[in-house]
């Protein structure tokens, strides 16, 4: 693996320069990284930006570095100088700090593996105000990740604000014929006697119910 800050062998390949940043709103929370890569003359080669989901700030910082290394290797740039405002990540990559976090150790190891495939690599720390473009790209990634939730909230509000439709008027119910009142009476010596002087017209069937 090439030693940091030194070239492993003379090379005609030019250096490319990368600024990377990562952030998390909540730590852990919605997170993303951003990176910008340029050639030796300052011409932009690529802008990288990705929403990572709910992650920590340090996870996002490492993701930005890994994206830079992946792009450089995929596009044939074997000499890379990186600037980051994450002092922790920079010093861990330099070997000045130990990596104690079980979540970061696989990311650190993958970064070291990718660096080993380069001809030369350099990483340095800079304050945030010197890393504005990468910071803006990281924030843009986090903003993109927040849009789907905002869209769902807006849709819910829109549904709640829709005017209520009037219910259709109930269909008129046809009047039902009035049921005849029950007649009451008694039997005596085989004859029916109705109470209240009521009489039955001819042809009426009578049902006798014992009370």
TIMI-884814 format. One record per residue (C-alpha): residue in one letter; x negated, y negated, z negated. Coordinates in Angstrom, 2 decimals. Each point is the difference from the previous one (the first is absolute). Last residue first. Layout:
node resn: A, x: X, y: Y, z: Z;
...
***
This chain:
node resn: X, x: 105.05, y: 15.97, z: -26.82;
node resn: X, x: 0.97, y: 2.68, z: 2.50;
node resn: X, x: -0.42, y: -1.25, z: 3.57;
node resn: X, x: 2.90, y: 0.55, z: 2.42;
node resn: X, x: -0.75, y: -0.87, z: 3.58;
node resn: X, x: 2.97, y: -1.31, z: 1.94;
node resn: X, x: 0.44, y: 0.19, z: 3.75;
node resn: X, x: 2.19, y: -2.74, z: 1.43;
node resn: X, x: 2.46, y: 0.92, z: 2.77;
node resn: X, x: 2.96, y: -2.01, z: -1.36;
node resn: X, x: -0.81, y: -3.19, z: -1.90;
node resn: X, x: -0.92, y: 0.27, z: -3.65;
node resn: X, x: 1.76, y: -2.04, z: -2.66;
node resn: X, x: -1.31, y: -2.22, z: -2.78;
node resn: X, x: 2.26, y: -0.63, z: -2.99;
node resn: X, x: -2.93, y: -1.02, z: -2.20;
node resn: X, x: -1.14, y: 3.53, z: -0.55;
node resn: X, x: 0.67, y: 2.67, z: 2.57;
node resn: X, x: 2.03, y: 3.12, z: -0.89;
node resn: X, x: -0.71, y: 3.25, z: 1.76;
node resn: X, x: 2.48, y: 2.87, z: -0.50;
node resn: X, x: -0.74, y: 3.58, z: -1.04;
node resn: X, x: 1.74, y: -0.30, z: -3.37;
node resn: X, x: -2.05, y: -3.13, z: -0.78;
node resn: X, x: -3.01, y: -1.26, z: 1.92;
node resn: X, x: -1.88, y: -3.21, z: -0.73;
node resn: X, x: -0.93, y: -3.32, z: 1.60;
node resn: X, x: -2.82, y: -2.16, z: 1.29;
node resn: X, x: -0.39, y: -1.61, z: 3.38;
node resn: X, x: -3.53, y: -0.84, z: 1.19;
node resn: X, x: -0.20, y: -3.33, z: 1.79;
node resn: X, x: -0.30, y: 0.15, z: 3.73;
node resn: X, x: -3.49, y: -0.72, z: 1.39;
node resn: X, x: -0.32, y: -3.29, z: 1.85;
node resn: X, x: -1.28, y: 0.33, z: 3.52;
node resn: X, x: -3.68, y: -0.85, z: 0.35;
node resn: X, x: -0.96, y: -3.36, z: 1.43;
node resn: X, x: -2.70, y: 0.21, z: 2.68;
node resn: X, x: -3.38, y: -1.10, z: -1.35;
node resn: X, x: -1.48, y: -3.02, z: 1.72;
node resn: X, x: -3.57, y: 0.57, z: 1.11;
node resn: X, x: -2.53, y: -1.60, z: -2.38;
node resn: X, x: -1.61, y: -3.13, z: 1.29;
node resn: X, x: -3.52, y: 0.50, z: 1.26;
node resn: X, x: -2.72, y: -0.95, z: -2.48;
node resn: X, x: -1.60, y: -3.33, z: 0.60;
node resn: X, x: -3.70, y: 0.27, z: 0.91;
node resn: X, x: -2.41, y: -1.16, z: -2.67;
node resn: X, x: -2.46, y: -2.56, z: 1.20;
node resn: X, x: -3.61, y: 1.29, z: 0.31;
node resn: X, x: -2.24, y: -1.41, z: -2.73;
node resn: X, x: -0.75, y: 3.33, z: -1.68;
node resn: X, x: -1.10, y: 1.54, z: 3.28;
node resn: X, x: -2.30, y: -2.93, z: 0.72;
node resn: X, x: -1.56, y: 0.23, z: -3.45;
node resn: X, x: -0.73, y: 3.69, z: 0.52;
node resn: X, x: -1.55, y: -0.73, z: 3.39;
node resn: X, x: -2.19, y: -2.70, z: -1.51;
node resn: X, x: -1.21, y: 2.38, z: -2.73;
node resn: X, x: -0.79, y: 2.68, z: 2.58;
node resn: X, x: -1.90, y: -2.53, z: 2.11;
node resn: X, x: -1.98, y: -1.16, z: -3.04;
node resn: X, x: -0.98, y: 3.61, z: -0.76;
node resn: X, x: -1.10, y: 0.50, z: 3.62;
node resn: X, x: -1.98, y: -3.28, z: -0.07;
node resn: X, x: -2.17, y: 0.74, z: -3.07;
node resn: X, x: -2.44, y: 2.22, z: 1.89;
node resn: X, x: -0.49, y: -2.71, z: 2.59;
node resn: X, x: -0.83, y: -2.51, z: -2.74;
node resn: X, x: -2.59, y: 2.38, z: -1.46;
node resn: X, x: -1.66, y: 0.28, z: 3.40;
node resn: X, x: 0.03, y: -3.79, z: 0.43;
node resn: X, x: -1.64, y: -0.30, z: -3.42;
node resn: X, x: -2.82, y: 2.27, z: 1.12;
node resn: X, x: -0.40, y: -1.99, z: 3.23;
node resn: X, x: -0.18, y: -3.27, z: -1.95;
node resn: X, x: -2.64, y: 1.44, z: -2.33;
node resn: X, x: -2.06, y: 1.16, z: 2.97;
node resn: X, x: 0.10, y: -3.51, z: 1.43;
node resn: X, x: -0.72, y: -1.70, z: -3.33;
node resn: X, x: -3.12, y: 1.91, z: -1.03;
node resn: X, x: -2.22, y: -2.90, z: -0.98;
node resn: X, x: 2.70, y: -1.37, z: -2.34;
node resn: X, x: 0.15, y: 3.44, z: -1.62;
node resn: X, x: -3.61, y: -0.05, z: -1.22;
node resn: X, x: -2.51, y: 2.09, z: 1.89;
node resn: X, x: -1.53, y: 3.41, z: -0.65;
node resn: X, x: -2.35, y: 1.77, z: 2.38;
node resn: X, x: -0.10, y: 3.14, z: 2.11;
node resn: X, x: -2.67, y: 1.03, z: 2.50;
node resn: X, x: -0.10, y: 3.01, z: 2.27;
node resn: X, x: -2.42, y: 1.46, z: 2.52;
node resn: X, x: -0.04, y: 2.85, z: 2.50;
node resn: X, x: 3.48, y: 1.09, z: -0.99;
node resn: X, x: 1.20, y: 3.56, z: -0.74;
node resn: X, x: -1.08, y: -0.24, z: -3.66;
node resn: X, x: 2.32, y: -3.00, z: -0.40;
node resn: X, x: 2.91, y: 2.29, z: 0.85;
node resn: X, x: -0.92, y: 2.50, z: -2.70;
node resn: X, x: -0.58, y: -2.79, z: -2.54;
node resn: X, x: 3.47, y: -1.39, z: 0.71;
node resn: X, x: 1.50, y: 3.47, z: -0.39;
node resn: X, x: -1.75, y: 0.42, z: -3.35;
node resn: X, x: 1.24, y: -3.37, z: -1.25;
node resn: X, x: 3.55, y: 0.85, z: 1.08;
node resn: X, x: -0.18, y: 3.40, z: -1.74;
node resn: X, x: -1.35, y: -1.73, z: -3.17;
node resn: X, x: 2.65, y: -2.70, z: -0.09;
node resn: X, x: 2.91, y: 1.97, z: -1.44;
node resn: X, x: -2.18, y: 1.94, z: -2.45;
node resn: X, x: -1.26, y: -3.36, z: -1.35;
node resn: X, x: -3.53, y: 0.20, z: -1.40;
node resn: X, x: -1.97, y: -1.24, z: 2.99;
node resn: X, x: -3.34, y: -1.12, z: -1.37;
node resn: X, x: -1.21, y: -3.51, z: 0.70;
node resn: X, x: -3.28, y: -1.04, z: 1.67;
node resn: X, x: 0.24, y: 2.66, z: 2.72;
node resn: X, x: 0.41, y: -2.54, z: 2.79;
node resn: X, x: 3.44, y: 1.44, z: 0.76;
node resn: X, x: 0.93, y: -0.38, z: -3.68;
node resn: X, x: -1.41, y: -3.53, z: -0.01;
node resn: X, x: 2.10, y: -1.03, z: 2.98;
node resn: X, x: 3.15, y: 1.68, z: -1.32;
node resn: X, x: -0.19, y: -1.69, z: -3.40;
node resn: X, x: -0.94, y: -3.41, z: 1.41;
node resn: X, x: 3.07, y: 0.00, z: 2.22;
node resn: X, x: -0.34, y: -3.19, z: 2.08;
node resn: X, x: -1.24, y: 1.99, z: 2.98;
node resn: X, x: -2.59, y: -0.61, z: 2.72;
node resn: X, x: -1.07, y: 2.81, z: 2.30;
node resn: X, x: -2.99, y: 0.25, z: 2.34;
node resn: X, x: 0.20, y: 2.81, z: 2.54;
node resn: X, x: -2.50, y: 1.67, z: 2.31;
node resn: X, x: 1.20, y: 3.04, z: 1.98;
node resn: X, x: 2.72, y: -1.72, z: 2.06;
node resn: X, x: 1.39, y: 2.60, z: 2.42;
node resn: X, x: 3.72, y: -0.70, z: -0.17;
node resn: X, x: 1.12, y: 2.94, z: -2.12;
node resn: X, x: -2.88, y: -0.45, z: -2.45;
node resn: X, x: 0.64, y: -3.72, z: -0.46;
node resn: X, x: 3.77, y: 0.50, z: -0.33;
node resn: X, x: -0.38, y: 2.73, z: -2.62;
node resn: X, x: -2.50, y: -2.06, z: -1.99;
node resn: X, x: 2.29, y: -3.05, z: -0.03;
node resn: X, x: 3.03, y: 2.09, z: -0.96;
node resn: X, x: -1.97, y: 1.62, z: -2.84;
node resn: X, x: -0.94, y: -3.44, z: -1.33;
node resn: X, x: 3.61, y: -1.16, z: 0.01;
node resn: X, x: 1.18, y: 3.21, z: -1.66;
node resn: X, x: -2.59, y: -0.53, z: -2.73;
node resn: X, x: 1.50, y: -3.39, z: -0.83;
node resn: X, x: 3.55, y: 1.43, z: 0.10;
node resn: X, x: -0.89, y: 2.74, z: -2.48;
node resn: X, x: -1.60, y: -2.65, z: -2.22;
node resn: X, x: 3.20, y: -2.07, z: -0.04;
node resn: X, x: 2.12, y: 2.98, z: -0.95;
node resn: X, x: 2.54, y: 1.68, z: 2.25;
node resn: X, x: 3.72, y: -0.05, z: 0.83;
node resn: X, x: 0.15, y: 0.09, z: 3.78;
node resn: X, x: -3.10, y: -0.43, z: 2.15;
node resn: X, x: 0.96, y: -2.83, z: 2.38;
node resn: X, x: -2.65, y: -0.35, z: 2.71;
node resn: X, x: -2.11, y: -2.75, z: 1.57;
node resn: X, x: -2.98, y: 0.18, z: 2.33;
node resn: X, x: -1.18, y: -2.84, z: 2.23;
node resn: X, x: -2.47, y: 0.96, z: 2.69;
node resn: X, x: -2.97, y: -1.22, z: 2.03;
node resn: X, x: 0.10, y: -3.68, z: -0.88;
node resn: X, x: -2.86, y: -1.96, z: 1.55;
node resn: X, x: -2.41, y: -1.29, z: -2.65;
node resn: X, x: -3.12, y: 0.20, z: 2.15;
node resn: X, x: -1.26, y: 3.09, z: -1.85;
node resn: X, x: 3.27, y: 1.81, z: 0.68;
node resn: X, x: 3.13, y: -0.30, z: -2.10;
node resn: X, x: 2.17, y: 2.25, z: -2.17;
node resn: X, x: 2.99, y: -1.16, z: -2.05;
node resn: X, x: 1.50, y: 2.00, z: -2.82;
node resn: X, x: 3.27, y: 0.17, z: -1.89;
node resn: X, x: 1.35, y: 2.32, z: -2.63;
node resn: X, x: 3.39, y: 0.71, z: -1.49;
node resn: X, x: 1.86, y: 0.52, z: -3.25;
node resn: X, x: 3.49, y: 0.08, z: -1.46;
node resn: X, x: -0.57, y: 0.74, z: -3.67;
node resn: X, x: -2.52, y: 1.53, z: -2.33;
node resn: X, x: -1.38, y: -2.51, z: -0.73;
node resn: X, x: 3.10, y: -2.24, z: 0.24;
node resn: X, x: -0.50, y: -1.60, z: 3.37;
node resn: X, x: -2.96, y: 1.96, z: 1.30;
node resn: X, x: -2.89, y: -1.29, z: 2.08;
node resn: X, x: -2.69, y: 0.97, z: 2.43;
node resn: X, x: -2.76, y: -1.89, z: 1.78;
node resn: X, x: -2.45, y: 0.51, z: 2.82;
node resn: X, x: -2.45, y: -2.26, z: 1.83;
node resn: X, x: -1.95, y: 1.69, z: 2.76;
node resn: X, x: -3.14, y: -0.88, z: 1.95;
node resn: X, x: -1.38, y: 1.92, z: 2.96;
node resn: X, x: -3.70, y: 0.58, z: 0.37;
node resn: X, x: -1.43, y: 0.50, z: 3.45;
node resn: X, x: -1.17, y: 3.39, z: 1.29;
node resn: X, x: -3.59, y: -0.08, z: 1.26;
node resn: X, x: -1.16, y: 2.11, z: -2.92;
node resn: X, x: -3.09, y: 0.36, z: -2.17;
node resn: X, x: 0.53, y: 2.79, z: -2.55;
node resn: X, x: 1.88, y: 0.58, z: -3.28;
node resn: X, x: 0.81, y: -3.68, z: -0.29;
node resn: X, x: -0.01, y: -1.50, z: -3.47;
node resn: X, x: 2.58, y: -1.81, z: -2.18;
node resn: X, x: 1.46, y: 3.29, z: -1.25;
node resn: X, x: -2.22, y: 2.98, z: 0.54;
node resn: X, x: 0.95, y: 2.01, z: 3.05;
node resn: X, x: 1.43, y: 3.43, z: -0.85;
***
